[in-house]
Amino acid sequence: MTGHEDIALVDLLDRLLAGGVVLAGDITLRIADVDLVRIDLKALISSVNDAVPSPWRQESS
């Protein structure tokens, strides 16, 4: 047994959002060993509920 478990995409997203996910990456466009463009990417993906409130203020109407 390898311990491999099949999981549906919806279940995977539910597990990831329950704990949160941090994505980070770098993209560099280079020609002849000269860096022309560099992009740093960072993203935090998480669910929001009563235990983890939204960081944005709620507007009252």
CHARMM-style PDB file with segment names, atoms N, HN, CA, C and O in Angstrom:
ATOM      1  N   MET     1       0.839  -1.180   0.000  1.00  0.00      PROA
ATOM      2  CA  MET     1       0.000   0.000   0.000  1.00  0.00      PROA
ATOM      3  C   MET     1       0.887   1.247   0.000  1.00  0.00      PROA
ATOM      4  O   MET     1       1.844   1.355   0.766  1.00  0.00      PROA
ATOM      5  N   THR     2       0.543   2.163  -0.865  1.00  0.00      PROA
ATOM      6  HN  THR     2      -0.235   2.075  -1.488  1.00  0.00      PROA
ATOM      7  CA  THR     2       1.310   3.411  -0.945  1.00  0.00      PROA
ATOM      8  C   THR     2       0.675   4.519  -0.128  1.00  0.00      PROA
ATOM      9  O   THR     2       1.287   5.569   0.066  1.00  0.00      PROA
ATOM     10  N   GLY     3      -0.546   4.307   0.357  1.00  0.00      PROA
ATOM     11  HN  GLY     3      -1.043   3.454   0.200  1.00  0.00      PROA
ATOM     12  CA  GLY     3      -1.217   5.342   1.127  1.00  0.00      PROA
ATOM     13  C   GLY     3      -1.819   6.416   0.236  1.00  0.00      PROA
ATOM     14  O   GLY     3      -2.199   7.483   0.718  1.00  0.00      PROA
ATOM     15  N   HSD     4      -1.909   6.140  -1.073  1.00  0.00      PROA
ATOM     16  HN  HSD     4      -1.600   5.274  -1.465  1.00  0.00      PROA
ATOM     17  CA  HSD     4      -2.471   7.099  -2.031  1.00  0.00      PROA
ATOM     18  C   HSD     4      -3.986   7.129  -1.895  1.00  0.00      PROA
ATOM     19  O   HSD     4      -4.632   6.081  -1.861  1.00  0.00      PROA
ATOM     20  N   GLU     5      -4.551   8.323  -1.816  1.00  0.00      PROA
ATOM     21  HN  GLU     5      -4.026   9.174  -1.843  1.00  0.00      PROA
ATOM     22  CA  GLU     5      -5.998   8.471  -1.666  1.00  0.00      PROA
ATOM     23  C   GLU     5      -6.518   9.368  -2.778  1.00  0.00      PROA
ATOM     24  O   GLU     5      -5.995  10.462  -2.994  1.00  0.00      PROA
ATOM     25  N   ASP     6      -7.557   8.906  -3.490  1.00  0.00      PROA
ATOM     26  HN  ASP     6      -7.982   8.018  -3.314  1.00  0.00      PROA
ATOM     27  CA  ASP     6      -8.190   9.739  -4.507  1.00  0.00      PROA
ATOM     28  C   ASP     6      -9.067  10.771  -3.807  1.00  0.00      PROA
ATOM     29  O   ASP     6      -9.763  10.455  -2.843  1.00  0.00      PROA
ATOM     30  N   ILE     7      -9.026  12.010  -4.300  1.00  0.00      PROA
ATOM     31  HN  ILE     7      -8.460  12.267  -5.084  1.00  0.00      PROA
ATOM     32  CA  ILE     7      -9.806  13.071  -3.692  1.00  0.00      PROA
ATOM     33  C   ILE     7     -10.402  13.934  -4.805  1.00  0.00      PROA
ATOM     34  O   ILE     7      -9.740  14.216  -5.804  1.00  0.00      PROA
ATOM     35  N   ALA     8     -11.643  14.344  -4.624  1.00  0.00      PROA
ATOM     36  HN  ALA     8     -12.181  14.114  -3.813  1.00  0.00      PROA
ATOM     37  CA  ALA     8     -12.318  15.186  -5.609  1.00  0.00      PROA
ATOM     38  C   ALA     8     -11.772  16.612  -5.524  1.00  0.00      PROA
ATOM     39  O   ALA     8     -11.303  17.040  -4.469  1.00  0.00      PROA
ATOM     40  N   LEU     9     -11.834  17.331  -6.621  1.00  0.00      PROA
ATOM     41  HN  LEU     9     -12.215  16.983  -7.478  1.00  0.00      PROA
ATOM     42  CA  LEU     9     -11.326  18.701  -6.673  1.00  0.00      PROA
ATOM     43  C   LEU     9     -12.051  19.592  -5.667  1.00  0.00      PROA
ATOM     44  O   LEU     9     -11.428  20.447  -5.038  1.00  0.00      PROA
ATOM     45  N   VAL    10     -13.344  19.402  -5.511  1.00  0.00      PROA
ATOM     46  HN  VAL    10     -13.850  18.708  -6.022  1.00  0.00      PROA
ATOM     47  CA  VAL    10     -14.113  20.207  -4.557  1.00  0.00      PROA
ATOM     48  C   VAL    10     -13.617  19.957  -3.140  1.00  0.00      PROA
ATOM     49  O   VAL    10     -13.480  20.902  -2.363  1.00  0.00      PROA
ATOM     50  N   ASP    11     -13.347  18.706  -2.790  1.00  0.00      PROA
ATOM     51  HN  ASP    11     -13.458  17.938  -3.422  1.00  0.00      PROA
ATOM     52  CA  ASP    11     -12.837  18.382  -1.461  1.00  0.00      PROA
ATOM     53  C   ASP    11     -11.451  18.970  -1.246  1.00  0.00      PROA
ATOM     54  O   ASP    11     -11.144  19.458  -0.159  1.00  0.00      PROA
ATOM     55  N   LEU    12     -10.613  18.926  -2.276  1.00  0.00      PROA
ATOM     56  HN  LEU    12     -10.863  18.529  -3.159  1.00  0.00      PROA
ATOM     57  CA  LEU    12      -9.275  19.508  -2.173  1.00  0.00      PROA
ATOM     58  C   LEU    12      -9.351  21.008  -1.931  1.00  0.00      PROA
ATOM     59  O   LEU    12      -8.644  21.528  -1.068  1.00  0.00      PROA
ATOM     60  N   LEU    13     -10.199  21.714  -2.682  1.00  0.00      PROA
ATOM     61  HN  LEU    13     -10.773  21.291  -3.383  1.00  0.00      PROA
ATOM     62  CA  LEU    13     -10.361  23.153  -2.484  1.00  0.00      PROA
ATOM     63  C   LEU    13     -10.905  23.459  -1.094  1.00  0.00      PROA
ATOM     64  O   LEU    13     -10.479  24.427  -0.464  1.00  0.00      PROA
ATOM     65  N   ASP    14     -11.832  22.654  -0.614  1.00  0.00      PROA
ATOM     66  HN  ASP    14     -12.178  21.867  -1.126  1.00  0.00      PROA
ATOM     67  CA  ASP    14     -12.380  22.853   0.730  1.00  0.00      PROA
ATOM     68  C   ASP    14     -11.288  22.718   1.786  1.00  0.00      PROA
ATOM     69  O   ASP    14     -11.220  23.531   2.708  1.00  0.00      PROA
ATOM     70  N   ARG    15     -10.444  21.718   1.665  1.00  0.00      PROA
ATOM     71  HN  ARG    15     -10.499  21.059   0.916  1.00  0.00      PROA
ATOM     72  CA  ARG    15      -9.344  21.527   2.621  1.00  0.00      PROA
ATOM     73  C   ARG    15      -8.332  22.667   2.557  1.00  0.00      PROA
ATOM     74  O   ARG    15      -7.853  23.136   3.589  1.00  0.00      PROA
ATOM     75  N   LEU    16      -8.008  23.114   1.337  1.00  0.00      PROA
ATOM     76  HN  LEU    16      -8.398  22.733   0.499  1.00  0.00      PROA
ATOM     77  CA  LEU    16      -7.039  24.201   1.192  1.00  0.00      PROA
ATOM     78  C   LEU    16      -7.572  25.512   1.756  1.00  0.00      PROA
ATOM     79  O   LEU    16      -6.855  26.225   2.458  1.00  0.00      PROA
ATOM     80  N   LEU    17      -8.825  25.829   1.454  1.00  0.00      PROA
ATOM     81  HN  LEU    17      -9.407  25.249   0.884  1.00  0.00      PROA
ATOM     82  CA  LEU    17      -9.400  27.083   1.935  1.00  0.00      PROA
ATOM     83  C   LEU    17      -9.637  27.074   3.434  1.00  0.00      PROA
ATOM     84  O   LEU    17      -9.604  28.128   4.068  1.00  0.00      PROA
ATOM     85  N   ALA    18      -9.875  25.906   4.013  1.00  0.00      PROA
ATOM     86  HN  ALA    18      -9.902  25.049   3.498  1.00  0.00      PROA
ATOM     87  CA  ALA    18     -10.079  25.812   5.458  1.00  0.00      PROA
ATOM     88  C   ALA    18      -8.820  26.226   6.210  1.00  0.00      PROA
ATOM     89  O   ALA    18      -8.910  26.863   7.259  1.00  0.00      PROA
ATOM     90  N   GLY    19      -7.648  25.871   5.686  1.00  0.00      PROA
ATOM     91  HN  GLY    19      -7.576  25.353   4.833  1.00  0.00      PROA
ATOM     92  CA  GLY    19      -6.399  26.210   6.359  1.00  0.00      PROA
ATOM     93  C   GLY    19      -5.703  27.409   5.758  1.00  0.00      PROA
ATOM     94  O   GLY    19      -4.896  28.055   6.427  1.00  0.00      PROA
ATOM     95  N   GLY    20      -5.999  27.719   4.505  1.00  0.00      PROA
ATOM     96  HN  GLY    20      -6.654  27.194   3.961  1.00  0.00      PROA
ATOM     97  CA  GLY    20      -5.340  28.835   3.824  1.00  0.00      PROA
ATOM     98  C   GLY    20      -4.169  28.346   2.998  1.00  0.00      PROA
ATOM     99  O   GLY    20      -3.555  27.323   3.301  1.00  0.00      PROA
ATOM    100  N   VAL    21      -3.872  29.092   1.951  1.00  0.00      PROA
ATOM    101  HN  VAL    21      -4.370  29.923   1.705  1.00  0.00      PROA
ATOM    102  CA  VAL    21      -2.790  28.736   1.040  1.00  0.00      PROA
ATOM    103  C   VAL    21      -2.004  30.005   0.721  1.00  0.00      PROA
ATOM    104  O   VAL    21      -2.591  31.065   0.504  1.00  0.00      PROA
ATOM    105  N   VAL    22      -0.694  29.896   0.694  1.00  0.00      PROA
ATOM    106  HN  VAL    22      -0.218  29.035   0.870  1.00  0.00      PROA
ATOM    107  CA  VAL    22       0.166  31.001   0.278  1.00  0.00      PROA
ATOM    108  C   VAL    22       0.878  30.578  -0.997  1.00  0.00      PROA
ATOM    109  O   VAL    22       1.537  29.539  -1.030  1.00  0.00      PROA
ATOM    110  N   LEU    23       0.748  31.383  -2.046  1.00  0.00      PROA
ATOM    111  HN  LEU    23       0.213  32.228  -2.019  1.00  0.00      PROA
ATOM    112  CA  LEU    23       1.417  31.134  -3.316  1.00  0.00      PROA
ATOM    113  C   LEU    23       2.467  32.214  -3.534  1.00  0.00      PROA
ATOM    114  O   LEU    23       2.210  33.393  -3.287  1.00  0.00      PROA
ATOM    115  N   ALA    24       3.643  31.817  -3.993  1.00  0.00      PROA
ATOM    116  HN  ALA    24       3.852  30.860  -4.193  1.00  0.00      PROA
ATOM    117  CA  ALA    24       4.703  32.784  -4.274  1.00  0.00      PROA
ATOM    118  C   ALA    24       5.480  32.317  -5.493  1.00  0.00      PROA
ATOM    119  O   ALA    24       5.648  31.119  -5.718  1.00  0.00      PROA
ATOM    120  N   GLY    25       5.952  33.282  -6.281  1.00  0.00      PROA
ATOM    121  HN  GLY    25       5.815  34.256  -6.098  1.00  0.00      PROA
ATOM    122  CA  GLY    25       6.724  32.926  -7.461  1.00  0.00      PROA
ATOM    123  C   GLY    25       7.435  34.135  -8.043  1.00  0.00      PROA
ATOM    124  O   GLY    25       7.096  35.278  -7.738  1.00  0.00      PROA
ATOM    125  N   ASP    26       8.411  33.871  -8.874  1.00  0.00      PROA
ATOM    126  HN  ASP    26       8.686  32.942  -9.122  1.00  0.00      PROA
ATOM    127  CA  ASP    26       9.179  34.914  -9.548  1.00  0.00      PROA
ATOM    128  C   ASP    26       9.184  34.630 -11.037  1.00  0.00      PROA
ATOM    129  O   ASP    26       9.337  33.482 -11.454  1.00  0.00      PROA
ATOM    130  N   ILE    27       9.017  35.677 -11.845  1.00  0.00      PROA
ATOM    131  HN  ILE    27       8.892  36.609 -11.506  1.00  0.00      PROA
ATOM    132  CA  ILE    27       9.123  35.564 -13.294  1.00  0.00      PROA
ATOM    133  C   ILE    27      10.151  36.595 -13.750  1.00  0.00      PROA
ATOM    134  O   ILE    27      10.059  37.771 -13.396  1.00  0.00      PROA
ATOM    135  N   THR    28      11.129  36.151 -14.537  1.00  0.00      PROA
ATOM    136  HN  THR    28      11.204  35.196 -14.824  1.00  0.00      PROA
ATOM    137  CA  THR    28      12.149  37.053 -15.050  1.00  0.00      PROA
ATOM    138  C   THR    28      12.263  36.885 -16.556  1.00  0.00      PROA
ATOM    139  O   THR    28      12.453  35.776 -17.057  1.00  0.00      PROA
ATOM    140  N   LEU    29      12.145  38.003 -17.276  1.00  0.00      PROA
ATOM    141  HN  LEU    29      11.991  38.904 -16.870  1.00  0.00      PROA
ATOM    142  CA  LEU    29      12.346  38.008 -18.722  1.00  0.00      PROA
ATOM    143  C   LEU    29      13.769  38.478 -18.975  1.00  0.00      PROA
ATOM    144  O   LEU    29      14.134  39.599 -18.620  1.00  0.00      PROA
ATOM    145  N   ARG    30      14.575  37.611 -19.596  1.00  0.00      PROA
ATOM    146  HN  ARG    30      14.279  36.701 -19.884  1.00  0.00      PROA
ATOM    147  CA  ARG    30      16.003  37.873 -19.752  1.00  0.00      PROA
ATOM    148  C   ARG    30      16.402  37.637 -21.209  1.00  0.00      PROA
ATOM    149  O   ARG    30      16.004  36.643 -21.816  1.00  0.00      PROA
ATOM    150  N   ILE    31      17.181  38.550 -21.756  1.00  0.00      PROA
ATOM    151  HN  ILE    31      17.504  39.358 -21.262  1.00  0.00      PROA
ATOM    152  CA  ILE    31      17.747  38.399 -23.098  1.00  0.00      PROA
ATOM    153  C   ILE    31      19.250  38.659 -23.004  1.00  0.00      PROA
ATOM    154  O   ILE    31      19.681  39.695 -22.498  1.00  0.00      PROA
ATOM    155  N   ALA    32      20.039  37.707 -23.498  1.00  0.00      PROA
ATOM    156  HN  ALA    32      19.688  36.865 -23.910  1.00  0.00      PROA
ATOM    157  CA  ALA    32      21.504  37.807 -23.502  1.00  0.00      PROA
ATOM    158  C   ALA    32      22.044  38.127 -22.109  1.00  0.00      PROA
ATOM    159  O   ALA    32      22.882  39.014 -21.948  1.00  0.00      PROA
ATOM    160  N   ASP    33      21.551  37.390 -21.094  1.00  0.00      PROA
ATOM    161  HN  ASP    33      20.870  36.669 -21.224  1.00  0.00      PROA
ATOM    162  CA  ASP    33      21.974  37.553 -19.695  1.00  0.00      PROA
ATOM    163  C   ASP    33      21.728  38.950 -19.139  1.00  0.00      PROA
ATOM    164  O   ASP    33      22.412  39.378 -18.209  1.00  0.00      PROA
ATOM    165  N   VAL    34      20.759  39.660 -19.701  1.00  0.00      PROA
ATOM    166  HN  VAL    34      20.204  39.313 -20.456  1.00  0.00      PROA
ATOM    167  CA  VAL    34      20.359  40.969 -19.184  1.00  0.00      PROA
ATOM    168  C   VAL    34      18.899  40.864 -18.753  1.00  0.00      PROA
ATOM    169  O   VAL    34      18.021  40.577 -19.567  1.00  0.00      PROA
ATOM    170  N   ASP    35      18.649  41.100 -17.464  1.00  0.00      PROA
ATOM    171  HN  ASP    35      19.363  41.334 -16.803  1.00  0.00      PROA
ATOM    172  CA  ASP    35      17.277  41.052 -16.961  1.00  0.00      PROA
ATOM    173  C   ASP    35      16.519  42.274 -17.457  1.00  0.00      PROA
ATOM    174  O   ASP    35      16.899  43.410 -17.173  1.00  0.00      PROA
ATOM    175  N   LEU    36      15.439  42.030 -18.202  1.00  0.00      PROA
ATOM    176  HN  LEU    36      15.130  41.108 -18.432  1.00  0.00      PROA
ATOM    177  CA  LEU    36      14.630  43.135 -18.721  1.00  0.00      PROA
ATOM    178  C   LEU    36      13.412  43.400 -17.839  1.00  0.00      PROA
ATOM    179  O   LEU    36      13.081  44.553 -17.563  1.00  0.00      PROA
ATOM    180  N   VAL    37      12.749  42.340 -17.402  1.00  0.00      PROA
ATOM    181  HN  VAL    37      13.018  41.403 -17.626  1.00  0.00      PROA
ATOM    182  CA  VAL    37      11.549  42.471 -16.576  1.00  0.00      PROA
ATOM    183  C   VAL    37      11.599  41.415 -15.487  1.00  0.00      PROA
ATOM    184  O   VAL    37      11.904  40.251 -15.746  1.00  0.00      PROA
ATOM    185  N   ARG    38      11.294  41.835 -14.259  1.00  0.00      PROA
ATOM    186  HN  ARG    38      11.046  42.781 -14.048  1.00  0.00      PROA
ATOM    187  CA  ARG    38      11.204  40.882 -13.153  1.00  0.00      PROA
ATOM    188  C   ARG    38       9.904  41.143 -12.410  1.00  0.00      PROA
ATOM    189  O   ARG    38       9.598  42.281 -12.053  1.00  0.00      PROA
ATOM    190  N   ILE    39       9.140  40.078 -12.181  1.00  0.00      PROA
ATOM    191  HN  ILE    39       9.389  39.154 -12.471  1.00  0.00      PROA
ATOM    192  CA  ILE    39       7.861  40.173 -11.487  1.00  0.00      PROA
ATOM    193  C   ILE    39       7.889  39.212 -10.306  1.00  0.00      PROA
ATOM    194  O   ILE    39       8.174  38.025 -10.469  1.00  0.00      PROA
ATOM    195  N   ASP    40       7.593  39.729  -9.119  1.00  0.00      PROA
ATOM    196  HN  ASP    40       7.362  40.693  -8.987  1.00  0.00      PROA
ATOM    197  CA  ASP    40       7.450  38.907  -7.917  1.00  0.00      PROA
ATOM    198  C   ASP    40       5.965  38.766  -7.630  1.00  0.00      PROA
ATOM    199  O   ASP    40       5.250  39.760  -7.515  1.00  0.00      PROA
ATOM    200  N   LEU    41       5.507  37.528  -7.516  1.00  0.00      PROA
ATOM    201  HN  LEU    41       6.089  36.720  -7.610  1.00  0.00      PROA
ATOM    202  CA  LEU    41       4.091  37.263  -7.280  1.00  0.00      PROA
ATOM    203  C   LEU    41       3.903  36.660  -5.891  1.00  0.00      PROA
ATOM    204  O   LEU    41       4.611  35.730  -5.506  1.00  0.00      PROA
ATOM    205  N   LYS    42       2.944  37.200  -5.146  1.00  0.00      PROA
ATOM    206  HN  LYS    42       2.369  37.956  -5.458  1.00  0.00      PROA
ATOM    207  CA  LYS    42       2.610  36.648  -3.836  1.00  0.00      PROA
ATOM    208  C   LYS    42       1.103  36.732  -3.664  1.00  0.00      PROA
ATOM    209  O   LYS    42       0.503  37.768  -3.953  1.00  0.00      PROA
ATOM    210  N   ALA    43       0.488  35.654  -3.198  1.00  0.00      PROA
ATOM    211  HN  ALA    43       0.975  34.813  -2.963  1.00  0.00      PROA
ATOM    212  CA  ALA    43      -0.960  35.643  -2.985  1.00  0.00      PROA
ATOM    213  C   ALA    43      -1.292  34.813  -1.758  1.00  0.00      PROA
ATOM    214  O   ALA    43      -0.663  33.787  -1.500  1.00  0.00      PROA
ATOM    215  N   LEU    44      -2.270  35.258  -1.014  1.00  0.00      PROA
ATOM    216  HN  LEU    44      -2.781  36.092  -1.223  1.00  0.00      PROA
ATOM    217  CA  LEU    44      -2.797  34.525   0.134  1.00  0.00      PROA
ATOM    218  C   LEU    44      -4.256  34.206  -0.169  1.00  0.00      PROA
ATOM    219  O   LEU    44      -5.050  35.107  -0.438  1.00  0.00      PROA
ATOM    220  N   ILE    45      -4.605  32.930  -0.124  1.00  0.00      PROA
ATOM    221  HN  ILE    45      -3.960  32.198   0.095  1.00  0.00      PROA
ATOM    222  CA  ILE    45      -5.974  32.496  -0.398  1.00  0.00      PROA
ATOM    223  C   ILE    45      -6.492  31.825   0.869  1.00  0.00      PROA
ATOM    224  O   ILE    45      -5.894  30.874   1.371  1.00  0.00      PROA
ATOM    225  N   SER    46      -7.606  32.330   1.375  1.00  0.00      PROA
ATOM    226  HN  SER    46      -8.092  33.103   0.967  1.00  0.00      PROA
ATOM    227  CA  SER    46      -8.165  31.781   2.604  1.00  0.00      PROA
ATOM    228  C   SER    46      -9.666  32.029   2.629  1.00  0.00      PROA
ATOM    229  O   SER    46     -10.163  32.940   1.967  1.00  0.00      PROA
ATOM    230  N   SER    47     -10.378  31.224   3.386  1.00  0.00      PROA
ATOM    231  HN  SER    47      -9.975  30.484   3.924  1.00  0.00      PROA
ATOM    232  CA  SER    47     -11.807  31.450   3.559  1.00  0.00      PROA
ATOM    233  C   SER    47     -12.009  32.481   4.673  1.00  0.00      PROA
ATOM    234  O   SER    47     -11.122  32.703   5.497  1.00  0.00      PROA
ATOM    235  N   VAL    48     -13.174  33.099   4.683  1.00  0.00      PROA
ATOM    236  HN  VAL    48     -13.895  32.919   4.013  1.00  0.00      PROA
ATOM    237  CA  VAL    48     -13.514  34.082   5.703  1.00  0.00      PROA
ATOM    238  C   VAL    48     -14.791  33.613   6.386  1.00  0.00      PROA
ATOM    239  O   VAL    48     -15.783  33.303   5.726  1.00  0.00      PROA
ATOM    240  N   ASN    49     -14.757  33.564   7.708  1.00  0.00      PROA
ATOM    241  HN  ASN    49     -13.951  33.816   8.244  1.00  0.00      PROA
ATOM    242  CA  ASN    49     -15.943  33.195   8.480  1.00  0.00      PROA
ATOM    243  C   ASN    49     -15.905  33.942   9.805  1.00  0.00      PROA
ATOM    244  O   ASN    49     -15.103  34.862   9.966  1.00  0.00      PROA
ATOM    245  N   ASP    50     -16.754  33.567  10.757  1.00  0.00      PROA
ATOM    246  HN  ASP    50     -17.405  32.820  10.626  1.00  0.00      PROA
ATOM    247  CA  ASP    50     -16.792  34.264  12.042  1.00  0.00      PROA
ATOM    248  C   ASP    50     -15.480  34.131  12.804  1.00  0.00      PROA
ATOM    249  O   ASP    50     -15.074  35.066  13.494  1.00  0.00      PROA
ATOM    250  N   ALA    51     -14.813  32.989  12.694  1.00  0.00      PROA
ATOM    251  HN  ALA    51     -15.143  32.229  12.134  1.00  0.00      PROA
ATOM    252  CA  ALA    51     -13.548  32.773  13.402  1.00  0.00      PROA
ATOM    253  C   ALA    51     -12.409  33.553  12.742  1.00  0.00      PROA
ATOM    254  O   ALA    51     -11.463  33.963  13.414  1.00  0.00      PROA
ATOM    255  N   VAL    52     -12.504  33.756  11.422  1.00  0.00      PROA
ATOM    256  HN  VAL    52     -13.272  33.423  10.877  1.00  0.00      PROA
ATOM    257  CA  VAL    52     -11.496  34.499  10.676  1.00  0.00      PROA
ATOM    258  C   VAL    52     -12.228  35.626   9.945  1.00  0.00      PROA
ATOM    259  O   VAL    52     -12.665  35.439   8.809  1.00  0.00      PROA
ATOM    260  N   PRO    53     -12.366  36.783  10.576  1.00  0.00      PROA
ATOM    261  CA  PRO    53     -13.149  37.849   9.947  1.00  0.00      PROA
ATOM    262  C   PRO    53     -12.446  38.443   8.720  1.00  0.00      PROA
ATOM    263  O   PRO    53     -11.236  38.298   8.542  1.00  0.00      PROA
ATOM    264  N   SER    54     -13.230  39.104   7.897  1.00  0.00      PROA
ATOM    265  HN  SER    54     -14.213  39.222   8.042  1.00  0.00      PROA
ATOM    266  CA  SER    54     -12.706  39.756   6.703  1.00  0.00      PROA
ATOM    267  C   SER    54     -11.795  40.923   7.104  1.00  0.00      PROA
ATOM    268  O   SER    54     -12.114  41.652   8.043  1.00  0.00      PROA
ATOM    269  N   PRO    55     -10.667  41.112   6.407  1.00  0.00      PROA
ATOM    270  CA  PRO    55      -9.792  42.247   6.732  1.00  0.00      PROA
ATOM    271  C   PRO    55     -10.351  43.574   6.244  1.00  0.00      PROA
ATOM    272  O   PRO    55      -9.847  44.632   6.622  1.00  0.00      PROA
ATOM    273  N   TRP    56     -11.396  43.535   5.402  1.00  0.00      PROA
ATOM    274  HN  TRP    56     -11.805  42.676   5.095  1.00  0.00      PROA
ATOM    275  CA  TRP    56     -11.997  44.760   4.878  1.00  0.00      PROA
ATOM    276  C   TRP    56     -13.203  45.133   5.712  1.00  0.00      PROA
ATOM    277  O   TRP    56     -13.970  44.270   6.139  1.00  0.00      PROA
ATOM    278  N   ARG    57     -13.361  46.406   5.937  1.00  0.00      PROA
ATOM    279  HN  ARG    57     -12.737  47.107   5.590  1.00  0.00      PROA
ATOM    280  CA  ARG    57     -14.468  46.919   6.721  1.00  0.00      PROA
ATOM    281  C   ARG    57     -15.784  46.708   5.991  1.00  0.00      PROA
ATOM    282  O   ARG    57     -15.855  46.903   4.778  1.00  0.00      PROA
ATOM    283  N   GLN    58     -16.818  46.317   6.703  1.00  0.00      PROA
ATOM    284  HN  GLN    58     -16.761  46.159   7.689  1.00  0.00      PROA
ATOM    285  CA  GLN    58     -18.140  46.145   6.113  1.00  0.00      PROA
ATOM    286  C   GLN    58     -18.848  47.483   6.137  1.00  0.00      PROA
ATOM    287  O   GLN    58     -18.919  48.132   7.180  1.00  0.00      PROA
ATOM    288  N   GLU    59     -19.373  47.901   4.993  1.00  0.00      PROA
ATOM    289  HN  GLU    59     -19.315  47.374   4.146  1.00  0.00      PROA
ATOM    290  CA  GLU    59     -20.114  49.154   4.889  1.00  0.00      PROA
ATOM    291  C   GLU    59     -21.540  48.930   5.360  1.00  0.00      PROA
ATOM    292  O   GLU    59     -22.200  47.993   4.910  1.00  0.00      PROA
ATOM    293  N   SER    60     -22.021  49.772   6.254  1.00  0.00      PROA
ATOM    294  HN  SER    60     -21.485  50.533   6.620  1.00  0.00      PROA
ATOM    295  CA  SER    60     -23.414  49.688   6.721  1.00  0.00      PROA
ATOM    296  C   SER    60     -24.276  50.570   5.842  1.00  0.00      PROA
ATOM    297  O   SER    60     -23.870  51.665   5.451  1.00  0.00      PROA
ATOM    298  N   SER    61     -25.490  50.078   5.530  1.00  0.00      PROA
ATOM    299  HN  SER    61     -25.820  49.189   5.847  1.00  0.00      PROA
ATOM    300  CA  SER    61     -26.389  50.893   4.706  1.00  0.00      PROA
ATOM    301  C   SER    61     -27.474  51.528   5.528  1.00  0.00      PROA
ATOM    302  OT1 SER    61     -28.316  52.246   4.989  1.00  0.00      PROA
TER     303      SER     61
END
